[in-house]
Amino acid sequence: MNNLQENKEKQKRKQKSHAAFDIVGRIYSYISMAMIVCVFAFILVVTFGYGWGVLSLDFLLTEPNPSAMNTEAGGILTPIIGTFVLTLIGIAIAFPFALATAIYLCFYTKKGFFKTLVKSAVDILAGIPTIVIALFALVVFTLPQMGFLSSLVDTRRNSLSGTELTLKNSGSTLTTYIYYTSPAGEGNRFDVAFGAALVLIAIIILLNITATVIGKAGGTKKDG
């Protein structure tokens, strides 16, 4: 009887300690979530505050000036097109490999060292900072053997306006345009940089919504 009571008391103490840890974990989770939401809201508010004033059809549909460091930085048509082109190229290159890897890990490989190695490699690649990948690409694509790539992207005709798009210039995407118009890139158009950043955030949100809708549609068809 004494042993039974002791065991019951031990179980009660464990349950109490687990409940306490559960409460602490929930509080920590709520605080972390609130901090992330606050940081995101702060970034959004600041971007809206500085960038909303420059948004217009002219800003979206005109070409940037040859130098983004000029007093008039121009519009962001070419950077928007470059961003979409770069995104589509990235999807076209990465999607087949990502899909094949996911199918292989889910349906063909068994638990073991090789599966752990592949999953670890995927996680590591996903966690590598973009600047590291950019430095790697800089080293590889500036090799003399890769010189033919420069001629392939030298100039492209924009079918809408007939202007030449030099994709290898510094303002080819919204991210580079933001950098070169901000003080970080020796630019002098703080408001224009925030305006372009606002457009970039809108594009990212749009892409995330599209991916979510496609994912849900695929899941609904599978369930049906």
Backbone as a chain_set.jsonl record, in Angstrom:
{"seq": "MNNLQENKEKQKRKQKSHAAFDIVGRIYSYISMAMIVCVFAFILVVTFGYGWGVLSLDFLLTEPNPSAMNTEAGGILTPIIGTFVLTLIGIAIAFPFALATAIYLCFYTKKGFFKTLVKSAVDILAGIPTIVIALFALVVFTLPQMGFLSSLVDTRRNSLSGTELTLKNSGSTLTTYIYYTSPAGEGNRFDVAFGAALVLIAIIILLNITATVIGKAGGTKKDG", "coords": {"N": [[0.83, -1.201, 0.0], [1.917, 1.218, 0.825], [3.907, 1.545, -1.12], [2.305, 1.814, -3.344], [0.995, 4.24, -2.877], [3.186, 5.953, -2.831], [4.019, 5.719, -5.488], [1.816, 6.855, -6.771], [1.984, 9.459, -5.774], [4.406, 10.235, -6.878], [3.751, 10.181, -9.607], [1.847, 12.216, -9.625], [3.47, 14.408, -8.954], [5.129, 14.431, -11.2], [3.264, 14.99, -13.186], [2.49, 17.557, -12.385], [4.918, 18.923, -12.691], [5.27, 18.593, -15.45], [3.043, 19.995, -16.35], [3.739, 22.551, -15.484], [6.035, 23.026, -17.049], [4.773, 22.929, -19.503], [3.148, 25.207, -19.417], [5.121, 27.212, -19.235], [6.398, 26.753, -21.69], [4.325, 27.391, -23.482], [3.936, 30.111, -22.92], [6.442, 31.127, -23.674], [6.342, 30.482, -26.415], [4.199, 32.085, -27.263], [5.262, 34.618, -26.729], [7.483, 34.622, -28.458], [6.173, 34.375, -30.94], [4.718, 36.759, -30.913], [6.823, 38.617, -30.949], [7.96, 38.121, -33.481], [5.813, 38.804, -35.155], [5.578, 41.502, -34.473], [8.055, 42.532, -35.326], [7.832, 42.056, -38.088], [5.577, 43.654, -38.624], [6.62, 46.158, -37.942], [8.645, 46.483, -39.888], [7.019, 46.504, -42.15], [5.399, 48.762, -41.695], [7.298, 50.853, -41.616], [8.367, 50.625, -44.206], [6.067, 51.137, -45.745], [5.574, 53.755, -44.844], [7.772, 55.268, -45.805], [7.922, 54.558, -48.502], [5.417, 54.623, -49.797], [4.676, 57.078, -50.884], [6.005, 57.391, -53.322], [4.968, 55.587, -55.067], [3.418, 54.995, -58.121], [1.808, 54.881, -61.372], [3.629, 55.733, -63.282], [6.028, 55.293, -61.939], [6.013, 52.516, -61.812], [5.925, 51.732, -64.476], [7.921, 52.887, -66.011], [11.307, 53.124, -67.266], [14.344, 52.68, -65.364], [16.822, 55.246, -64.668], [20.03, 55.48, -66.404], [21.998, 55.518, -64.415], [21.495, 54.643, -61.153], [22.151, 56.31, -59.14], [21.606, 58.87, -59.739], [19.899, 62.074, -59.368], [17.231, 61.824, -60.193], [15.927, 58.797, -60.085], [14.348, 57.354, -61.762], [11.965, 54.899, -63.046], [10.818, 51.531, -62.213], [10.472, 49.474, -64.04], [12.168, 47.753, -65.608], [13.687, 46.467, -63.456], [11.5, 45.075, -62.23], [10.68, 43.331, -64.283], [13.09, 41.938, -64.57], [13.225, 40.724, -62.046], [11.026, 38.937, -62.111], [11.805, 37.382, -64.317], [14.205, 36.261, -63.351], [13.152, 34.838, -61.175], [11.488, 32.972, -62.499], [13.401, 31.593, -64.011], [14.899, 30.492, -61.916], [12.927, 28.816, -60.736], [12.405, 27.085, -62.897], [14.853, 25.78, -63.123], [15.304, 24.715, -60.538], [12.956, 23.345, -59.755], [12.478, 20.72, -61.088], [14.625, 19.16, -59.997], [14.17, 19.458, -57.24], [11.615, 18.304, -56.974], [12.104, 15.67, -57.876], [13.979, 14.858, -55.942], [12.393, 14.998, -53.601], [10.434, 13.044, -54.189], [12.069, 10.803, -54.358], [13.107, 10.638, -51.702], [10.752, 10.208, -50.279], [9.483, 7.917, -51.35], [11.237, 5.974, -52.397], [13.809, 5.638, -51.196], [15.285, 4.044, -48.325], [15.376, 4.024, -44.707], [18.436, 5.106, -43.434], [22.003, 5.68, -43.724], [22.494, 7.03, -46.164], [20.055, 8.286, -46.807], [19.807, 9.995, -44.61], [22.045, 11.56, -45.113], [21.362, 12.844, -47.542], [19.07, 14.314, -46.745], [20.234, 15.946, -44.822], [21.978, 17.405, -46.446], [20.147, 18.823, -48.034], [18.899, 20.39, -46.051], [21.095, 21.893, -45.178], [21.803, 23.305, -47.51], [19.489, 24.833, -47.78], [19.766, 26.458, -45.579], [22.027, 27.977, -45.97], [23.384, 31.223, -46.111], [22.325, 33.708, -48.492], [24.287, 35.404, -49.494], [26.616, 33.905, -49.383], [26.17, 31.931, -51.31], [26.025, 33.654, -53.479], [28.659, 34.631, -53.567], [29.98, 32.256, -54.196], [28.863, 31.778, -56.746], [29.886, 34.036, -58.023], [32.619, 33.486, -58.062], [32.649, 31.168, -59.657], [31.282, 31.841, -62.102], [32.785, 33.886, -63.117], [34.987, 32.811, -64.173], [37.31, 32.276, -66.87], [36.422, 30.256, -68.605], [33.696, 30.466, -68.495], [32.975, 32.613, -69.973], [31.341, 32.71, -72.219], [28.751, 32.938, -71.331], [28.261, 35.607, -70.755], [27.916, 36.816, -73.234], [25.532, 35.689, -73.964], [23.619, 36.893, -72.357], [23.874, 39.503, -72.977], [22.337, 41.646, -74.268], [18.786, 42.143, -74.356], [15.718, 42.426, -76.059], [13.014, 44.424, -75.099], [9.764, 43.651, -75.596], [7.559, 45.207, -75.149], [8.199, 47.944, -74.935], [10.307, 48.298, -76.636], [12.819, 48.896, -75.787], [16.245, 48.28, -74.826], [17.141, 45.673, -72.678], [19.549, 45.269, -70.44], [20.542, 42.65, -68.864], [22.651, 42.013, -67.268], [23.445, 44.265, -65.941], [23.643, 46.49, -63.045], [21.103, 47.199, -62.129], [19.256, 45.132, -62.63], [17.403, 43.621, -61.214], [14.887, 43.938, -58.617], [16.058, 43.833, -56.074], [18.766, 44.564, -56.467], [18.328, 47.089, -57.514], [17.158, 48.382, -55.318], [19.339, 48.347, -53.59], [21.265, 49.964, -54.96], [19.986, 52.417, -55.097], [19.751, 53.206, -52.53], [21.321, 54.62, -49.551], [23.192, 52.713, -48.765], [24.255, 51.661, -51.076], [25.578, 53.837, -52.127], [23.665, 55.518, -53.147], [21.161, 58.151, -53.516], [18.465, 58.279, -53.161], [16.437, 57.677, -50.962], [13.667, 57.359, -50.502], [12.783, 56.274, -52.929], [14.091, 53.811, -52.917], [12.737, 52.553, -50.794], [10.195, 52.511, -51.933], [10.546, 50.706, -54.071], [11.19, 48.508, -52.527], [8.757, 48.059, -51.281], [7.185, 47.233, -53.434], [8.549, 44.877, -54.007], [8.049, 43.382, -51.671], [5.283, 43.073, -51.983], [5.246, 41.448, -54.268], [6.5, 39.144, -53.261], [4.633, 38.354, -51.303], [2.467, 37.836, -53.002], [3.486, 35.678, -54.508], [3.745, 33.778, -52.456], [1.052, 33.452, -51.697], [0.049, 32.389, -54.09], [1.508, 29.958, -54.207], [0.454, 28.714, -51.912], [-2.276, 28.462, -52.594], [-2.081, 26.763, -54.825], [-0.956, 24.529, -53.565], [-3.021, 23.815, -51.772], [-5.053, 23.252, -53.593], [-3.955, 21.029, -54.889], [-3.873, 19.258, -52.702], [-6.612, 18.991, -52.165], [-7.56, 17.698, -54.509], [-6.19, 15.317, -54.244], [-7.292, 14.257, -51.897], [-9.896, 13.947, -52.758]], "CA": [[0.0, 0.0, 0.0], [2.809, 2.377, 0.901], [4.541, 1.685, -2.437], [1.277, 2.308, -4.272], [0.797, 5.658, -2.592], [4.395, 6.65, -3.271], [3.991, 5.792, -6.952], [0.792, 7.836, -7.135], [2.507, 10.787, -5.471], [5.431, 10.514, -7.888], [3.057, 10.498, -10.844], [1.241, 13.542, -9.47], [4.539, 15.398, -9.039], [5.548, 14.498, -12.602], [2.219, 15.69, -13.928], [2.581, 18.969, -12.041], [6.11, 19.484, -13.33], [4.997, 18.655, -16.881], [2.096, 21.085, -16.544], [4.488, 23.804, -15.331], [6.841, 23.178, -18.259], [3.853, 23.213, -20.596], [2.759, 26.621, -19.296], [6.3, 28.007, -19.597], [6.588, 26.606, -23.134], [3.291, 28.155, -24.186], [4.226, 31.537, -22.752], [7.597, 31.418, -24.525], [5.89, 30.418, -27.803], [3.396, 33.275, -27.527], [6.161, 35.779, -26.759], [8.259, 34.529, -29.706], [5.268, 34.686, -32.044], [4.411, 38.192, -30.851], [8.015, 39.351, -31.37], [8.093, 37.989, -34.933], [4.751, 39.612, -35.767], [5.909, 42.911, -34.248], [9.167, 42.891, -36.22], [7.28, 42.116, -39.442], [4.709, 44.833, -38.7], [7.485, 47.344, -37.92], [9.254, 46.587, -41.221], [5.967, 46.864, -43.1], [4.978, 50.143, -41.441], [8.382, 51.749, -42.049], [8.428, 50.571, -45.672], [4.907, 51.878, -46.234], [5.72, 55.163, -44.513], [8.753, 55.939, -46.658], [7.817, 54.204, -49.92], [4.089, 54.776, -50.39], [4.554, 58.347, -51.603], [6.601, 57.372, -54.668], [4.272, 54.618, -55.907], [2.521, 55.529, -59.15], [1.921, 54.138, -62.629], [4.894, 56.125, -63.913], [7.104, 54.622, -61.218], [5.962, 51.09, -62.118], [5.942, 51.445, -65.913], [9.015, 53.565, -66.71], [12.628, 52.533, -67.091], [15.245, 53.428, -64.485], [17.885, 56.005, -65.31], [21.249, 54.69, -66.578], [22.658, 55.405, -63.114], [20.513, 54.741, -60.068], [22.629, 57.279, -58.169], [21.215, 60.205, -60.163], [18.845, 62.7, -58.572], [15.996, 61.159, -60.602], [16.296, 57.395, -60.269], [13.501, 56.743, -62.761], [11.016, 53.889, -62.607], [11.328, 50.2, -61.858], [9.935, 48.48, -64.969], [13.197, 46.745, -65.885], [13.903, 45.613, -62.281], [10.361, 44.174, -62.022], [10.794, 42.268, -65.293], [14.252, 41.128, -64.21], [12.887, 39.914, -60.874], [10.173, 37.834, -62.562], [12.615, 36.502, -65.172], [15.114, 35.526, -62.47], [12.338, 33.891, -60.417], [11.069, 31.891, -63.399], [14.588, 30.779, -64.317], [15.195, 29.707, -60.711], [11.918, 27.752, -60.604], [12.604, 26.119, -63.982], [16.054, 24.984, -62.844], [15.261, 24.023, -59.251], [11.759, 22.525, -59.538], [12.638, 19.283, -61.415], [15.527, 18.507, -59.046], [13.513, 19.414, -55.934], [10.53, 17.314, -57.038], [12.701, 14.336, -57.956], [14.571, 14.559, -54.632], [11.303, 14.752, -52.652], [9.846, 11.734, -54.524], [13.043, 9.766, -53.982], [13.166, 10.52, -50.243], [9.47, 9.746, -49.726], [8.952, 6.65, -51.874], [12.202, 4.998, -52.881], [14.924, 5.358, -50.302], [14.986, 3.485, -47.005], [16.098, 4.673, -43.623], [19.836, 4.737, -43.397], [22.994, 6.746, -43.782], [22.383, 7.83, -47.386], [18.872, 9.143, -46.687], [20.17, 11.057, -43.659], [23.007, 12.437, -45.784], [20.638, 13.672, -48.518], [18.233, 15.253, -46.0], [21.127, 16.935, -44.215], [22.47, 18.278, -47.52], [19.039, 19.722, -48.391], [18.735, 21.354, -44.956], [22.256, 22.791, -45.161], [21.678, 24.208, -48.658], [18.405, 25.773, -47.5], [20.171, 27.364, -44.514], [23.2, 28.785, -46.331], [23.02, 32.609, -46.463], [22.345, 34.008, -49.925], [25.541, 36.052, -49.86], [27.613, 32.846, -49.583], [25.882, 31.368, -52.636], [26.39, 34.679, -54.457], [30.125, 34.632, -53.683], [30.329, 31.04, -54.933], [28.515, 32.016, -58.154], [30.821, 35.026, -58.544], [33.895, 32.805, -58.337], [32.487, 30.199, -60.75], [30.849, 32.41, -63.379], [33.777, 34.835, -63.639], [36.092, 32.055, -64.762], [37.405, 32.478, -68.329], [35.651, 29.234, -69.308], [32.283, 30.837, -68.455], [32.819, 33.884, -70.666], [30.281, 32.67, -73.228], [27.469, 33.299, -70.725], [28.083, 37.056, -70.826], [27.38, 37.17, -74.55], [24.148, 35.212, -74.06], [22.724, 37.82, -71.653], [24.377, 40.855, -73.204], [21.181, 42.537, -74.405], [17.521, 41.517, -74.749], [14.731, 43.419, -76.45], [11.742, 44.462, -74.378], [8.743, 43.688, -76.637], [6.531, 46.19, -74.834], [8.636, 49.31, -75.182], [11.356, 48.329, -77.641], [14.102, 49.302, -75.208], [17.147, 47.182, -74.548], [17.297, 45.301, -71.273], [20.851, 44.667, -70.173], [20.258, 41.909, -67.641], [23.821, 41.869, -66.405], [23.728, 45.531, -65.27], [23.394, 46.471, -61.604], [19.696, 47.395, -61.797], [18.483, 44.135, -63.361], [16.338, 43.112, -60.352], [14.469, 44.894, -57.594], [16.998, 43.84, -54.952], [19.929, 45.381, -56.817], [17.843, 48.466, -57.652], [17.014, 48.903, -53.954], [20.68, 48.566, -53.045], [21.982, 51.062, -55.616], [19.315, 53.701, -54.871], [19.804, 53.511, -51.091], [22.653, 55.078, -49.098], [24.12, 51.58, -48.658], [24.911, 51.518, -52.373], [26.001, 55.176, -52.529], [22.566, 56.204, -53.802], [20.66, 59.313, -52.784], [17.013, 58.273, -53.222], [15.977, 56.822, -49.875], [12.248, 57.079, -50.69], [12.648, 55.395, -54.088], [14.502, 52.477, -52.477], [11.636, 51.985, -50.021], [9.109, 52.23, -52.86], [10.874, 49.452, -54.745], [11.091, 47.451, -51.511], [7.325, 47.813, -51.09], [6.76, 46.419, -54.578], [9.153, 43.557, -53.836], [7.277, 42.693, -50.625], [4.003, 42.696, -52.587], [5.503, 40.307, -55.164], [6.769, 37.972, -52.417], [3.349, 37.934, -50.729], [1.684, 37.273, -54.096], [4.034, 34.356, -54.811], [3.393, 32.881, -51.351], [-0.383, 33.147, -51.814], [-0.09, 31.488, -55.234], [1.995, 28.634, -53.809], [-0.504, 28.15, -50.952], [-3.487, 28.076, -53.333], [-1.748, 25.581, -55.634], [-0.792, 23.415, -52.636], [-4.335, 23.411, -51.277], [-5.782, 22.637, -54.712], [-3.407, 19.69, -55.054], [-4.31, 18.433, -51.583], [-8.044, 18.711, -52.322], [-7.698, 16.696, -55.532], [-5.677, 14.049, -53.702], [-8.297, 13.747, -50.947], [-11.073, 13.557, -53.511]], "C": [[0.866, 1.254, 0.0], [3.476, 2.646, -0.454], [3.566, 2.261, -3.463], [1.051, 3.804, -4.108], [1.997, 6.483, -3.046], [4.419, 6.814, -4.793], [2.976, 6.825, -7.44], [1.283, 9.26, -6.897], [3.579, 11.197, -6.487], [4.793, 10.913, -9.222], [2.416, 11.885, -10.789], [2.293, 14.638, -9.59], [5.029, 15.559, -10.485], [4.536, 15.261, -13.443], [2.253, 17.188, -13.658], [3.773, 19.636, -12.721], [5.913, 19.602, -14.839], [4.05, 19.807, -17.201], [2.8, 22.441, -16.446], [5.34, 24.082, -16.571], [5.968, 23.532, -19.46], [3.429, 24.693, -20.592], [3.904, 27.537, -19.714], [6.538, 27.963, -21.109], [5.575, 27.399, -23.929], [3.557, 29.657, -24.108], [5.391, 31.954, -23.652], [7.202, 31.433, -25.999], [5.094, 31.662, -28.171], [4.268, 34.527, -27.633], [6.966, 35.795, -28.061], [7.403, 34.907, -30.909], [4.96, 36.186, -32.089], [5.605, 39.029, -31.32], [8.183, 39.307, -32.884], [7.065, 38.851, -35.646], [5.058, 41.1, -35.629], [7.036, 43.375, -35.166], [8.658, 43.03, -37.655], [6.413, 43.363, -39.621], [5.536, 46.109, -38.735], [8.133, 47.564, -39.288], [8.224, 47.066, -42.239], [5.548, 48.323, -42.944], [6.035, 51.13, -41.924], [8.47, 51.792, -43.575], [7.271, 51.334, -46.296], [5.092, 53.385, -46.023], [6.645, 55.907, -45.453], [8.491, 55.72, -48.148], [6.491, 54.47, -50.581], [3.981, 56.022, -51.257], [5.091, 58.315, -53.018], [5.879, 56.406, -55.606], [3.292, 55.31, -56.845], [2.683, 54.669, -60.395], [3.226, 54.475, -63.347], [6.072, 55.409, -63.258], [7.178, 53.144, -61.603], [6.225, 50.79, -63.591], [7.016, 52.189, -66.693], [10.345, 52.901, -66.377], [13.451, 53.336, -66.083], [16.265, 54.218, -65.289], [19.126, 55.144, -65.465], [22.023, 54.501, -65.28], [21.628, 55.612, -62.026], [20.938, 55.759, -59.025], [22.309, 58.715, -58.587], [20.134, 60.764, -59.257], [17.488, 62.091, -58.894], [16.34, 59.721, -60.944], [15.436, 56.7, -61.311], [12.551, 55.722, -62.16], [11.665, 52.544, -62.364], [10.804, 49.121, -62.8], [10.943, 47.367, -65.246], [13.506, 45.882, -64.657], [12.746, 44.655, -61.992], [10.429, 43.005, -63.001], [11.96, 41.345, -64.959], [13.989, 40.227, -63.028], [12.039, 38.706, -61.27], [10.942, 36.848, -63.435], [13.541, 35.634, -64.318], [14.359, 34.483, -61.652], [11.934, 32.701, -61.275], [12.24, 30.984, -63.776], [14.948, 29.893, -63.13], [14.225, 28.555, -60.52], [12.145, 26.669, -61.652], [13.808, 25.22, -63.726], [15.879, 24.129, -61.599], [14.102, 23.033, -59.127], [11.943, 21.059, -59.904], [13.514, 18.536, -60.413], [14.877, 18.382, -57.666], [12.413, 18.361, -55.906], [11.081, 15.897, -57.06], [13.311, 13.919, -56.62], [13.503, 14.227, -53.611], [10.662, 13.385, -52.906], [10.777, 10.601, -54.107], [13.072, 9.554, -52.473], [11.888, 9.916, -49.665], [9.137, 8.307, -50.124], [10.004, 5.581, -52.167], [13.314, 4.648, -51.889], [14.444, 4.809, -48.96], [15.783, 4.23, -45.945], [17.534, 4.176, -43.581], [20.725, 5.95, -43.553], [22.787, 7.645, -44.998], [21.182, 8.768, -47.315], [19.149, 10.3, -45.726], [21.118, 12.061, -44.293], [22.301, 13.386, -46.756], [19.786, 14.715, -47.805], [19.078, 16.347, -45.351], [21.65, 17.913, -45.258], [21.4, 19.28, -47.935], [18.863, 20.795, -47.323], [19.875, 22.371, -44.933], [22.171, 23.795, -46.316], [20.588, 25.252, -48.427], [18.815, 26.816, -46.463], [21.368, 28.242, -44.83], [22.759, 30.206, -46.684], [23.185, 32.872, -47.954], [23.672, 34.613, -50.365], [26.643, 35.031, -50.109], [27.426, 32.209, -50.95], [26.276, 32.365, -53.729], [27.9, 34.738, -54.662], [30.611, 33.415, -54.454], [30.056, 31.224, -56.429], [29.473, 33.01, -58.797], [32.145, 34.383, -58.928], [33.771, 31.911, -59.569], [32.234, 30.887, -62.079], [31.778, 33.503, -63.899], [35.025, 34.121, -64.156], [36.129, 32.29, -66.273], [36.56, 31.477, -69.119], [34.159, 29.572, -69.377], [32.007, 32.144, -69.209], [31.686, 33.896, -71.674], [28.929, 33.068, -72.65], [27.207, 34.795, -70.804], [27.493, 37.478, -72.167], [25.929, 36.738, -74.694], [23.168, 36.175, -73.416], [23.14, 39.276, -71.875], [23.231, 41.849, -73.317], [19.973, 41.732, -74.85], [16.524, 42.626, -75.063], [13.473, 43.295, -75.61], [10.624, 44.661, -75.401], [7.684, 44.747, -76.382], [6.959, 47.599, -75.204], [9.739, 49.429, -76.226], [12.696, 48.755, -77.105], [14.936, 48.082, -74.906], [17.247, 46.96, -73.048], [18.644, 44.631, -71.101], [20.782, 43.96, -68.827], [21.462, 41.789, -66.723], [24.192, 43.183, -65.721], [23.282, 45.485, -63.816], [21.928, 46.606, -61.246], [18.787, 46.368, -62.42], [17.355, 43.544, -62.533], [15.999, 44.16, -59.293], [15.459, 44.964, -56.44], [18.227, 44.693, -55.254], [19.53, 46.844, -56.991], [17.71, 49.122, -56.28], [18.38, 49.236, -53.371], [21.32, 49.818, -53.638], [21.265, 52.411, -55.495], [19.33, 54.11, -53.405], [21.192, 54.018, -50.717], [23.669, 53.949, -48.976], [24.889, 51.373, -49.957], [25.338, 52.843, -52.959], [24.922, 55.898, -53.332], [22.084, 57.369, -52.958], [19.138, 59.407, -52.828], [16.458, 57.264, -52.225], [14.523, 56.402, -50.092], [12.01, 56.112, -51.848], [13.04, 53.96, -53.724], [13.395, 51.804, -51.679], [10.423, 51.685, -50.907], [9.326, 50.923, -53.603], [10.785, 48.274, -53.772], [9.633, 47.077, -51.255], [6.77, 46.944, -52.217], [7.301, 45.0, -54.451], [8.415, 42.743, -52.779], [5.938, 42.225, -51.178], [4.162, 41.49, -53.503], [5.73, 39.037, -54.356], [5.47, 37.443, -51.802], [2.482, 37.275, -51.793], [2.167, 35.867, -54.453], [3.699, 33.346, -53.721], [1.922, 32.492, -51.396], [-0.624, 32.165, -52.96], [0.352, 30.07, -54.893], [1.037, 27.951, -52.838], [-1.758, 27.657, -51.653], [-3.236, 26.812, -54.146], [-1.608, 24.346, -54.735], [-2.12, 22.902, -52.114], [-5.154, 22.741, -52.369], [-5.29, 21.222, -54.971], [-3.829, 18.747, -53.956], [-5.777, 18.062, -51.682], [-8.274, 17.633, -53.378], [-7.254, 15.325, -55.032], [-6.684, 13.411, -52.75], [-9.541, 13.257, -51.675], [-10.868, 12.263, -54.269]], "O": [[0.597, 2.217, -0.717], [3.6, 3.792, -0.886], [3.931, 3.067, -4.318], [0.93, 4.536, -5.09], [1.839, 7.58, -3.582], [4.776, 7.867, -5.321], [3.231, 7.568, -8.388], [1.036, 10.155, -7.705], [3.648, 12.355, -6.899], [5.234, 11.856, -9.878], [2.436, 12.631, -11.768], [2.064, 15.663, -10.233], [5.308, 16.67, -10.937], [4.898, 16.07, -14.298], [2.071, 17.996, -14.569], [3.672, 20.742, -13.25], [6.333, 20.587, -15.446], [4.228, 20.509, -18.196], [2.51, 23.36, -17.212], [5.374, 25.202, -17.081], [6.359, 24.323, -20.319], [3.366, 25.335, -21.64], [3.704, 28.507, -20.444], [6.837, 28.981, -21.733], [5.918, 28.015, -24.939], [3.423, 30.377, -25.097], [5.34, 32.995, -24.308], [7.665, 32.286, -26.756], [5.279, 32.231, -29.246], [4.055, 35.38, -28.494], [7.117, 36.841, -28.692], [7.837, 35.656, -31.785], [4.943, 36.798, -33.157], [5.426, 40.035, -32.007], [8.507, 40.318, -33.507], [7.383, 39.544, -36.613], [4.827, 41.873, -36.56], [6.983, 44.474, -35.719], [8.998, 43.985, -38.355], [6.501, 44.046, -40.641], [5.206, 47.042, -39.467], [8.168, 48.687, -39.789], [8.512, 47.918, -43.079], [5.364, 49.033, -43.932], [5.709, 52.128, -42.567], [8.629, 52.86, -44.165], [7.456, 52.085, -47.254], [4.802, 54.185, -46.912], [6.358, 57.034, -45.857], [8.798, 56.586, -48.967], [6.423, 54.54, -51.808], [3.267, 56.019, -52.26], [4.681, 59.129, -53.846], [6.142, 56.401, -56.809], [2.452, 56.103, -56.419], [3.583, 53.832, -60.469], [3.852, 53.603, -63.949], [7.0, 54.972, -63.94], [8.268, 52.581, -61.71], [6.7, 49.703, -63.921], [7.025, 52.131, -67.922], [10.491, 52.219, -65.362], [13.27, 54.548, -65.965], [16.539, 53.901, -66.446], [19.279, 54.165, -64.735], [22.632, 53.454, -65.063], [20.961, 56.645, -61.985], [20.17, 56.051, -58.108], [22.68, 59.665, -57.897], [19.524, 60.033, -58.476], [16.679, 61.863, -57.994], [16.969, 59.453, -61.967], [15.744, 55.578, -61.712], [12.35, 55.672, -60.947], [12.889, 52.422, -62.315], [10.699, 47.962, -62.399], [10.619, 46.185, -65.133], [13.583, 44.661, -64.792], [12.984, 43.531, -61.551], [10.261, 41.847, -62.618], [11.84, 40.123, -65.051], [14.465, 39.092, -62.992], [12.296, 37.588, -60.823], [10.765, 35.635, -63.32], [13.647, 34.427, -64.534], [14.853, 33.374, -61.453], [12.025, 31.555, -60.836], [12.093, 29.764, -63.852], [15.258, 28.713, -63.29], [14.635, 27.444, -60.182], [12.087, 25.479, -61.343], [13.79, 24.038, -64.07], [16.256, 22.957, -61.589], [14.239, 21.999, -58.473], [11.593, 20.2, -59.095], [13.194, 17.415, -60.02], [15.002, 17.353, -57.002], [12.287, 17.613, -54.937], [10.588, 15.023, -56.348], [13.18, 12.767, -56.208], [13.663, 13.288, -52.832], [10.378, 12.649, -51.962], [10.34, 9.58, -53.576], [13.064, 8.413, -52.009], [11.939, 9.192, -48.671], [8.571, 7.56, -49.326], [9.681, 4.393, -52.182], [13.704, 3.486, -51.769], [13.325, 5.087, -48.528], [16.729, 4.96, -46.244], [17.8, 2.978, -43.682], [20.266, 7.092, -43.518], [22.887, 8.868, -44.895], [21.281, 9.926, -47.721], [18.773, 11.442, -45.993], [21.017, 13.263, -44.049], [22.598, 14.58, -46.794], [19.773, 15.878, -48.208], [18.695, 17.516, -45.331], [21.755, 19.111, -44.993], [21.7, 20.452, -48.164], [18.696, 21.972, -47.643], [19.654, 23.559, -44.7], [22.432, 24.984, -46.132], [20.733, 26.408, -48.823], [18.285, 27.927, -46.456], [21.698, 29.146, -44.062], [21.84, 30.374, -47.486], [24.08, 32.322, -48.596], [24.131, 34.365, -51.48], [27.514, 35.255, -50.95], [28.397, 31.972, -51.669], [26.795, 31.975, -54.775], [28.373, 34.876, -55.791], [31.533, 33.511, -55.264], [30.886, 30.88, -57.27], [29.836, 32.864, -59.964], [32.721, 34.686, -59.972], [34.659, 31.889, -60.421], [32.882, 30.569, -63.077], [31.581, 34.0, -65.008], [36.003, 34.766, -64.533], [35.081, 32.483, -66.891], [36.039, 31.811, -70.183], [33.438, 29.031, -70.215], [30.921, 32.712, -69.09], [31.123, 34.951, -71.966], [28.045, 33.492, -73.394], [26.055, 35.215, -70.91], [26.667, 38.389, -72.228], [25.174, 37.343, -75.454], [22.023, 36.283, -73.854], [22.812, 40.16, -71.083], [23.161, 42.8, -72.538], [20.094, 40.772, -75.612], [16.505, 43.655, -74.388], [12.933, 42.203, -75.433], [10.536, 45.726, -76.013], [6.978, 45.146, -77.309], [6.159, 48.369, -75.734], [10.071, 50.533, -76.656], [13.631, 48.961, -77.88], [14.41, 46.98, -74.748], [17.411, 47.893, -72.262], [18.844, 43.517, -71.586], [20.941, 44.585, -67.778], [21.316, 41.497, -65.536], [25.173, 43.216, -64.979], [22.614, 44.538, -63.402], [21.525, 46.175, -60.165], [17.636, 46.685, -62.723], [16.413, 43.001, -63.111], [16.728, 45.133, -59.102], [15.681, 46.039, -55.883], [18.681, 45.456, -54.401], [20.302, 47.742, -56.656], [18.099, 50.275, -56.097], [18.559, 50.277, -52.738], [21.859, 50.645, -52.902], [21.872, 53.448, -55.761], [18.961, 55.236, -53.071], [22.138, 53.859, -51.489], [24.873, 54.187, -49.07], [26.047, 50.957, -49.935], [25.453, 52.965, -54.178], [25.232, 56.795, -54.116], [22.535, 57.56, -51.828], [18.572, 60.469, -52.57], [16.064, 56.155, -52.587], [14.175, 55.238, -49.894], [11.146, 55.239, -51.767], [12.4, 53.007, -54.167], [13.137, 50.615, -51.861], [9.703, 50.717, -50.663], [8.401, 50.124, -53.75], [10.36, 47.18, -54.144], [9.318, 45.907, -51.038], [5.981, 46.03, -51.976], [6.599, 44.033, -54.751], [8.179, 41.55, -52.967], [5.498, 41.113, -50.885], [3.307, 40.604, -53.516], [5.22, 37.975, -54.711], [5.234, 36.235, -51.78], [1.832, 36.265, -51.523], [1.356, 34.969, -54.675], [3.403, 32.189, -54.017], [1.579, 31.334, -51.162], [-1.404, 31.222, -52.823], [-0.325, 29.1, -55.234], [0.826, 26.742, -52.926], [-2.254, 26.571, -51.356], [-4.063, 25.901, -54.163], [-2.072, 23.26, -55.082], [-2.329, 21.692, -52.021], [-5.868, 21.772, -52.108], [-6.084, 20.319, -55.238], [-4.113, 17.576, -54.212], [-6.159, 16.947, -51.328], [-9.098, 16.741, -53.172], [-7.862, 14.305, -55.355], [-6.909, 12.201, -52.78], [-10.165, 12.277, -51.268], [-11.778, 11.8, -54.956]]}, "num_chains": 1, "name": "protein.A"}
